[in-house]
Amino acid sequence: MYLTAIAIGSLVSGCSAAKKLDAADPTPSAPPPTAAGPLKAPKTTPVEDDAYFRDLATVDPSLSTYVNAEQAVALRALLVDGSAFCAFLGRGGGIDNAMEAVVIGADSVEPKTHLPRSVATFNAIDATALIALCPGELRLVPPTARRHIRELEQVLTKSPQATVTVTG
């Protein structure tokens, strides 16, 4: 599984989350901007993107199978969804609304992305996005959820090969 995480990371070398919410992107997972203003993707480096993909492969091993099957489309979908979660959270409205917006957006492009449709997948995307793509947004998360995210981060830091399950 660790090798899969490295493979995922090496496939996205040179990508950055900030590029993935561009209006010209043909497969955005997020719904279009609303009256609250345009979404602002986190500005990340390829190293941060790589950490995000490795964390995703650790937290939800089924995503490794998804990436192997769908390749570039899967990587783009996962990065867009993680970036969109950060952007929606940063816009305001709370974590529940940010999570819901990502699911709605993912539903709209699922025929193209084939993203696995499970609560565990979306929880993994959101939790790892908070750790790797937008750690500054963690302040917007309720204290109980923040504590769980910090615990997850510690597990991932100590043992990047560990399998971690993120639940509700």
matplotlib code that plots the C-alpha trace (Angstrom):
import matplotlib.pyplot as plt

x = [0.0, 2.9, 4.2, 0.8, 0.9, 4.3, 3.0, 0.1, 2.4, 4.8, 2.0, 0.9, 4.4, 4.0, 0.3, -1.0, -4.4, -4.6, -4.6, -7.5, -10.4, -9.8, -13.0, -11.6, -11.2, -13.6, -14.3, -14.6, -16.3, -17.5, -20.8, -20.3, -19.7, -22.8, -23.8, -21.2, -18.5, -16.1, -14.3, -10.6, -8.6, -5.8, -2.4, -0.3, 3.0, 3.6, 5.0, 1.8, -0.3, 2.0, 1.4, -2.3, -2.3, -0.2, -2.4, -5.5, -4.0, -3.3, -6.7, -8.8, -6.9, -9.8, -8.8, -5.5, -7.6, -9.7, -6.5, -5.0, -8.2, -9.0, -5.4, -5.2, -9.0, -9.0, -6.0, -7.7, -11.1, -9.4, -7.4, -10.4, -12.6, -10.0, -9.4, -13.1, -13.7, -11.0, -12.5, -16.1, -14.9, -13.0, -16.0, -18.0, -21.2, -19.5, -18.1, -21.4, -22.2, -18.6, -18.9, -22.4, -21.2, -18.3, -20.7, -23.2, -20.3, -18.9, -22.4, -22.6, -19.5, -19.5, -20.2, -16.8, -14.8, -16.3, -15.3, -16.3, -19.5, -19.0, -19.1, -15.6, -14.3, -15.6, -14.5, -11.0, -11.0, -12.1, -9.9, -6.7, -7.4, -7.5, -4.1, -2.3, -4.0, -5.5, -4.3, -5.1, -8.8, -8.8, -9.6, -13.0, -13.8, -15.7, -13.3, -14.3, -13.7, -10.5, -9.3, -10.0, -8.2, -5.2, -5.2, -5.3, -2.5, -0.3, -1.0, -0.1, 3.0, 4.2, 3.4, 2.7, 2.2, -0.6, -4.2, -6.5, -10.3, -12.1, -15.7, -18.5]
y = [0.0, 2.4, 1.9, 2.8, 6.0, 6.8, 6.1, 8.4, 11.1, 10.7, 10.9, 14.3, 15.8, 19.4, 19.7, 22.2, 22.6, 26.2, 25.3, 22.8, 25.1, 27.1, 28.0, 26.5, 23.0, 20.7, 18.5, 20.6, 18.7, 21.8, 23.6, 27.0, 30.0, 31.4, 34.8, 34.3, 35.0, 32.9, 30.0, 30.5, 27.3, 26.9, 27.7, 24.6, 23.3, 20.0, 18.7, 19.5, 17.9, 14.8, 14.6, 14.9, 12.0, 9.8, 10.6, 9.7, 6.4, 5.7, 6.9, 5.2, 2.3, 1.9, 5.2, 3.5, 1.1, 4.0, 5.9, 2.8, 2.3, 5.9, 7.5, 11.2, 11.7, 10.2, 12.4, 15.5, 14.6, 14.0, 17.1, 19.2, 17.8, 18.4, 21.9, 22.6, 21.5, 23.9, 26.7, 26.1, 25.9, 29.1, 30.8, 30.3, 28.4, 25.7, 22.3, 20.6, 23.0, 22.6, 18.8, 18.9, 21.2, 18.8, 15.9, 17.8, 18.8, 15.3, 14.0, 16.4, 15.0, 11.4, 9.9, 11.4, 10.8, 7.5, 8.6, 6.0, 7.0, 6.4, 8.4, 7.0, 8.4, 11.9, 11.9, 10.9, 13.6, 16.3, 15.2, 14.9, 18.2, 19.9, 18.3, 18.7, 21.4, 23.9, 23.4, 27.1, 26.3, 23.9, 26.8, 26.9, 23.3, 22.6, 21.7, 18.0, 17.5, 19.5, 17.1, 14.1, 15.7, 16.5, 12.8, 11.7, 14.0, 12.5, 9.0, 9.9, 11.6, 8.8, 6.0, 6.9, 3.2, 2.8, 2.2, 4.7, 4.7, 8.0, 7.8, 10.3]
z = [0.0, 0.8, -2.8, -4.1, -2.1, -3.5, -7.0, -6.5, -5.3, -8.2, -10.7, -9.5, -9.4, -10.5, -9.8, -7.3, -5.7, -6.6, -10.3, -9.9, -9.2, -12.3, -14.1, -17.3, -15.7, -17.5, -14.5, -11.4, -8.6, -6.8, -7.7, -9.4, -7.1, -5.5, -4.2, -1.4, -3.9, -5.9, -4.3, -3.5, -3.7, -1.3, -2.7, -2.3, -3.5, -5.3, -2.0, -0.2, -2.9, -2.7, 1.1, 0.5, -1.9, 0.4, 3.4, 1.3, 0.3, 4.0, 5.4, 2.7, 0.9, -1.5, -3.1, -4.2, -6.3, -7.6, -8.7, -10.3, -12.3, -13.2, -13.1, -14.0, -13.8, -10.3, -9.1, -10.5, -8.9, -5.5, -5.6, -6.8, -4.1, -1.4, -2.6, -2.9, 0.6, 1.8, -0.3, 0.9, 4.5, 4.1, 2.6, 5.8, 6.6, 8.7, 8.2, 7.4, 4.6, 3.2, 3.3, 1.7, -1.1, -2.0, -2.2, -4.3, -6.7, -6.8, -7.7, -10.6, -12.3, -11.0, -14.5, -15.6, -12.4, -11.1, -7.6, -5.0, -3.3, 0.4, 3.5, 4.3, 1.0, 1.6, 5.2, 4.0, 1.4, 3.9, 6.8, 4.7, 3.0, 6.4, 7.2, 3.9, 1.8, 4.2, 7.8, 8.5, 8.0, 10.9, 13.1, 11.5, 12.5, 15.8, 18.7, 18.8, 15.1, 15.4, 18.0, 15.8, 12.9, 15.0, 16.2, 12.6, 11.7, 14.5, 13.4, 9.8, 10.9, 13.0, 10.7, 7.0, 6.2, 8.8, 7.7, 9.3, 9.1, 9.3, 10.4, 11.0]

ax = plt.figure().add_subplot(projection="3d")
ax.plot(x, y, z, "-o")
ax.set_aspect("equal")
plt.show()
